[in-house]
Amino acid sequence: MAIVLRQAEVLPSSEAATYAEWFACLAEPVRVRLLHAVATSPKGITVGALTEVIGTSQSTCSHHLRKLADVGFVRLRKEGTATIVTVNEACCVGLPHAADAVMGLLAPRPCCPEDLPAGVTVRALEAGDWAAVRRIYGEGLATGIATFETTVPSKSALDARWLPDHRWVAEIDGEVVGWTAATPVSGRDCYAGVAETSVYVADGFRGRGVGKALLHKQVTAADAAGLWTLQTSIFTENRASVALHHAAGYRTVGIRERVAQRDGVWHDTVLIERRSPVN
């Protein structure tokens, strides 16, 4: 069966050239192994340690690391006599995005998995939930990679910002342990079906499926209400959140480099969106 691409689906030459450079850099097994070792070492790893992990000479290791650094996959910094290697977090999102773009997979994806945690209940936000919602917001701020805001907005500010029918909380044993909400991206009528979303899970309850349950409610309710696009920006360092959203049918649109500062530090964000299969 022949597959014919419409003109609008042809990959732009500039993107093709960038992706080709990335893939060419990885056409060497040692570099692939090195990149994996660095990406799975969140706090960084020394060249000496990498040499032992890969089982090659230090000169060979350094040569391939320079190639990876030239493309931007890794970053190198000196600490005394040691060279510390860290992954460029933007590439952890950008590289999968490149593969999706080349393979034509940047299309609406199915809704999130149905294997929701049995002990998590999701319901509409009520008046008595605001204290817990703002506390959880503050716990997210404390991570440093949840938002560019540095203070928790007031109840009145959040209440005015969020869409009334798209604010949800998650409970475990009657305790509010997370929330999600949607905000209109514009007051113009043509964008009435586009909303920016946020998801926060309380400290101590992360990794228990709370985010999965919240996102499931968020996207199914949005579909039922006729919202055709949900979007959000996530710090590239927050890889767990990116993976969570991908599982809920969001796709990576692109990387916004040095888009804003938090506490004087520039950060990149990954822009992701979910298109409703209904609209």
N, C-alpha and C positions, 0 to 999 in steps of 0.2 A: 504494500500500500504506500503510495507516494504521499509525503507530507509537504504541503505548500505553505510557506509563510506569507502572510499579507505584508505589504510594504511597511505598514505601521509597526510590525513586529520585528523588523530587521534590527539587529543590534547596532547601535551607532559606532562608527569607526573609532572614535576617541575611547569609548568604553572597551571595545574589543582590544585596542592596543594596550590599555592599562591591565586588563585581565590576562592578556598574553604574557606580559612581563611578570606578573605574579606567578602564573603557572610555570613559566620557563624557569624561574628561580627554584621552584619545587620539583623540577625534573631530575633531582639528584636525591637518592634515598637517604643519604647522610643528613641532608638539610631537613628532610621531612621528619626524621627521627629527632633531630635537634629542636626543631620547632615544637614538636609534641612535648619533649622534655621541658622546654621553657614554659610552654602554655600551661602545663600541669604543675608548675612551681610558682604559685601566686606571689610569693615574697621575693622571687628572683633566685638565681642560681649562679654560682661562679663558673668561669670557664674550666677551671680544674675539675670541678665536680661533674660538669658535662662530659669532659674527656673520659672520666671513669664510667659514666653511665653509657656512653656511646661505644666505648672500647676502641678509641682511635687516638692518634697522637695529638698533642696540644696544637701543633702547627696546622694540622689538617682541620681540627675543630675550629681554630681561630679563623682560618680561611673561609670556611662555610658560614660561620657566624657573621663575618663581614658582608658576605653576599646577602644574607637574610636582613642585615641591618640596612644595607643600601636600598633594598626594596621597601623597607619599613615594617617588616614583620616583627623584628625585635629591636630593643634598645640596649645600648651598652653604656655603662658608667663605671668610673673608677672609684674604688674605696680602698685607699692605701695602695698596696701593691696588687690587690685583686681586681679583676674585672667582673662586674655583676651584670648578668643578662636578664632582662625582663621582657615579657611579651608586650607588644603594642596592642592594648585592649581593643582598639578600633578594628584591628585586623581579625579579631576573633568573631566579629560580626560581619565585617566587609568581605572576608574570604568566602564564607557560606553564601553571602548575597551574590557574589560574583558567579559562583557555581550555579545558583538558581537562575540568574539572568541568562547565562550561556545555554542552559538546558530548557529555557522557556517555562520555568516553573513559577514565575511571579504572577500568579493568578489567584483568585479566591480559593481558599482552602476550606475543608470541612470544619464544622464546629469542634469544640474541644471534646476530649474523650469523655465517655459516659461513666468511667470508673471513679465516681466521686467518693470522697471519704464518708463513711457511714456516720461518724460522730459529729459532723459539721452541719449546722443548719443555717441557711441564708434566708433573710427576710428583709422587708423594707425598713429603712432607717426611721426610727421614731423619736419623738421629742426628748425622751429620757436617755437617748444614746449619745448625745453630743459630747458629754464629758469624756466618754471612752473613745469616741472617734478622734477628738483632739489630742488625747493622750497618745493614742497609737500613731497619729500624725507626727507628734513630737519624737517618738521612738524611731520613726523612719528618718526624720531630719538628722538624728544623732548618728546614723550610719555614714553620712556624708556623701552618699551616692544615690539618694532617692529623689532629690529635688534641688533646684537652685535657691529655694527659699531657705532662710535661716531662722525664721520665727514662725510659730504656728498661727495661721490666720484665725481671726475671731469667728465665733459661731455665726454671727450675722453676715460676715463676708462670705463664708462657705455656703450658707443658706441662700444667699442672693446669687451665687455663682453656679451652683449645681442644678441640673435639670431635676424637677420635683419627682418625676417618675423613674429616675435612673440613679438612685442612691440606695445602696444595700449594705447590710452588715452581716457578718458571720458570727455565729455563736457556738461555743463548746460548753456543754453543761450549764447553759444559761449565761455564760460570760461572753461579752462582745470581744472578739479576738481579731477582727479585721473589718475592713470596709472597702467599698469601691463606689465611685461616682463618675458621672459624665458631665462635661461642661460644653456648652455651645462654642464652636470655634468662631462664629461670626453672627451678627445680628441681621445680616442680609438674608432675604427669603430663599435665595438660590442655594444657601448652605444650611438650610433648616434640618437636613438629615445627616449632618456631619458633626461629630462630637469628639472632644478630647477626653480621654479616660485616665483615671488614677486608681491604683490598687495598693493598699497598705495592709500589712499583717503585723500583729503585735509581737514584740520581742518575747521569745520563749515559745512561740507557737509556729514559727517558720519551719517549713519542711514537713508539715503534717497535712498538707492538702487544702489548707484554708484558701490560699490564692487560687487554686484550681477550681474550688467550689464557687468562689466569688466571680471569677471570670466566666464560668459557665452561666451563671445567672445574668451577668452583665450582657453577654453577647446574645443569649436567647431572648432576653427582654428587649434588647435593642432591635433585633430582627422583627419581633412581633409588633413593635411600635413604629416600624417604618424608617428607622435610622439606617442609612445606606453605607455610611463609612464611620468607623471608629478609629481614632488615631492617638498615638502617644509618643513621647520622646523619652528615651531611657539612657542613662549614663552608660557609656560603653563598658565601664568597669562592672556594671550590674548584670553580669551574664546570666544569672539565675532568672532574673525578671524577663530578659529577652527570650530565654527558652520557654518560660511559662506562657508568654504571649504567643509565641509561635505554635505551641500546642493547642492554643485556643483559636487558631485560624488566622492570626495576624501574620503579615509578611513584612520583610525588611524593605523599605523604600530607599534608604540611603544613609550615609553618615554626614552629620553636620559638624565640621571641624571647628574647635575652639569657639563654640557658639555663645558661651557665656562664662562668667567667672563665679566661683563659690569660694568665699574666704580668700580671695586674691589668687586663686588657682584656676586657670583655664581648663575647661572640660569639653570633650567631644560627646555628642549624643547620637544614638541611632534612632532614626524616625521610622516607626512601623505603623502599619494600618491593617484594618480588617474590613473587607468589602462584604456586605450582606449578600448571601446567595438568593435572598428573597427579592431584593430590588436590583 
